[in-house]
Every structure is written in structure tokens, then in C-alpha cells.
């Protein structure tokens, strides 16, 4: 059974997908940026789907550094929170990916961000 603890190369997420698309392949493609790298998704994809079509995690835990890939997939568990490059928090399972969206799998250390007027 694979460990959920960070590996020595945890800083570089593996670029093999967690999800494989088997249906709805005819929707129009769009581009977005994942950790600064341009990737593609399809219109109507949630951010969770779009990211997991690219790699095996949506973020790293801010507490342990362990990879997180969502849990409940319905917006109840708080496990799929991601951030945009400018620090806005998004729930990956219920946010539709948008053309040109820029998201990161981990926040730079020592950087305060503002969400709804509160520093975090």
C-alpha cells in the first residue's frame, strides 16, 4: 500500500494523471496554468477534474506536506482547497476551471494571502 507521507521528491508532483477521461471528450478545450505550466482541460470540468487529469494530487497539506486529492467530491470535507497564484482560495471539487486560470498546488512559505478581507 502506498504511503501518504511526503516522499523525498514531494516538491515535484508526478505528472502522471490520477483520472483518465472516458466520456464527454467532445467538449471544447481550454487552457489553464498549473504551478506555472500551461495545461489543458475541457469546458465544464471542475478544477479537481482538470488538475487530476494532469497529475495525482490537487495540493499538498499545509500541515504535513502529504499529497491531497480530494475526499468527498461534493464540497463538504475541505480536502480539495487550492489557491490561485494571487492567493484566492478555491474549492477544486465545485469550481469550474476557466480559460487562463492560474492555480498552484502549494503556497510559497512565508507569504501571507488575503481571502475575503482576512489575512491567512
C-alpha positions as CSV (number, residue, x, y, z in Angstrom):
1,X,0.0,0.0,0.0
2,X,1.5,3.4,-1.0
3,X,2.4,5.8,1.8
4,X,0.6,9.0,2.2
5,X,3.6,10.6,3.7
6,X,5.7,13.0,1.6
7,X,8.4,11.4,-0.4
8,X,11.9,12.9,-0.8
9,X,10.8,14.2,-4.2
10,X,7.5,15.5,-2.9
11,X,8.4,19.0,-4.0
12,X,7.9,17.9,-7.6
13,X,4.4,16.3,-8.2
14,X,4.5,13.4,-10.6
15,X,2.9,14.4,-13.9
16,X,1.1,11.1,-14.4
17,X,-2.7,11.6,-14.2
18,X,-4.9,10.3,-11.4
19,X,-8.0,10.4,-13.7
20,X,-8.5,9.2,-17.2
21,X,-11.2,10.7,-19.3
22,X,-13.5,8.0,-20.8
23,X,-16.6,10.1,-21.8
24,X,-17.6,13.6,-22.8
25,X,-14.4,14.0,-24.9
26,X,-16.0,16.3,-27.5
27,X,-16.3,19.4,-25.2
28,X,-14.3,22.4,-26.3
29,X,-10.8,22.5,-24.8
30,X,-9.4,25.4,-22.8
31,X,-6.0,26.2,-21.3
32,X,-5.1,27.0,-17.7
33,X,-1.9,27.1,-15.7
34,X,-1.0,24.6,-13.0
35,X,2.1,25.6,-11.0
36,X,3.1,27.9,-13.8
37,X,2.9,25.3,-16.5
38,X,0.2,25.6,-19.3
39,X,-2.1,22.6,-19.4
40,X,-5.5,21.8,-20.9
41,X,-8.9,20.9,-19.7
42,X,-12.4,20.8,-21.2
43,X,-15.2,23.3,-20.8
44,X,-17.4,22.2,-17.9
45,X,-14.6,20.4,-16.0
46,X,-14.3,21.2,-12.3
47,X,-10.8,22.3,-11.2
48,X,-10.5,19.0,-9.4
49,X,-11.1,17.0,-12.6
50,X,-8.8,19.3,-14.6
51,X,-5.9,19.0,-12.2
52,X,-6.3,15.3,-11.6
53,X,-6.3,14.7,-15.4
54,X,-2.7,16.2,-15.2
55,X,-1.3,14.7,-12.0
56,X,-2.0,12.7,-8.9
57,X,-2.7,15.5,-6.4
58,X,-4.5,18.8,-6.2
59,X,-2.4,20.2,-3.4
60,X,0.0,19.4,-0.5
61,X,-1.3,19.5,3.0
62,X,-0.2,22.7,4.7
63,X,0.4,20.7,7.9
64,X,2.3,17.6,6.8
65,X,3.2,18.2,3.2
66,X,1.3,15.0,2.3
67,X,-0.4,14.9,-1.1
68,X,-4.2,15.6,-1.1
69,X,-6.5,14.7,-4.0
70,X,-10.0,15.5,-2.6
71,X,-12.1,13.2,-0.5
72,X,-15.8,13.6,-0.6
73,X,-16.0,15.3,-4.1
74,X,-19.1,17.2,-3.0
75,X,-17.7,20.3,-1.2
76,X,-18.2,19.1,2.4
77,X,-14.8,17.8,3.5
78,X,-12.4,20.8,3.0
79,X,-9.8,18.5,1.5
80,X,-9.6,19.9,-2.0
81,X,-8.9,23.6,-1.3
82,X,-6.5,25.1,-3.8
83,X,-5.2,28.6,-4.4
84,X,-4.8,30.8,-7.4
85,X,-1.4,32.3,-7.9
86,X,-2.6,35.5,-6.3
87,X,-3.8,33.6,-3.1
88,X,-7.5,33.3,-3.6
89,X,-8.8,30.0,-2.1
90,X,-10.9,27.8,-4.3
91,X,-12.7,24.5,-3.6
92,X,-11.5,22.4,-6.5
93,X,-14.4,20.0,-6.5
94,X,-17.0,22.7,-7.1
95,X,-15.1,25.4,-9.0
96,X,-15.3,25.2,-12.8
97,X,-11.9,25.6,-14.5
98,X,-11.8,28.8,-16.6
99,X,-9.7,29.8,-19.6
100,X,-6.4,31.2,-18.4
101,X,-7.0,30.3,-14.7
102,X,-3.7,30.1,-12.7
103,X,-3.6,27.7,-9.8
104,X,-0.9,26.3,-7.5
105,X,-0.6,23.1,-5.6
106,X,1.2,24.7,-2.7
107,X,1.6,28.2,-1.4
108,X,5.1,29.7,-1.1
109,X,6.2,29.7,2.6
110,X,6.2,32.9,4.5
111,X,3.7,34.6,2.1
112,X,0.5,36.0,3.7
113,X,-2.6,35.9,1.5
114,X,-5.9,37.7,1.7
115,X,-9.2,35.9,1.3
116,X,-12.4,37.8,1.9
117,X,-10.5,40.6,3.6
118,X,-8.8,38.3,6.1
119,X,-5.0,37.7,6.1
120,X,-4.2,33.9,6.2
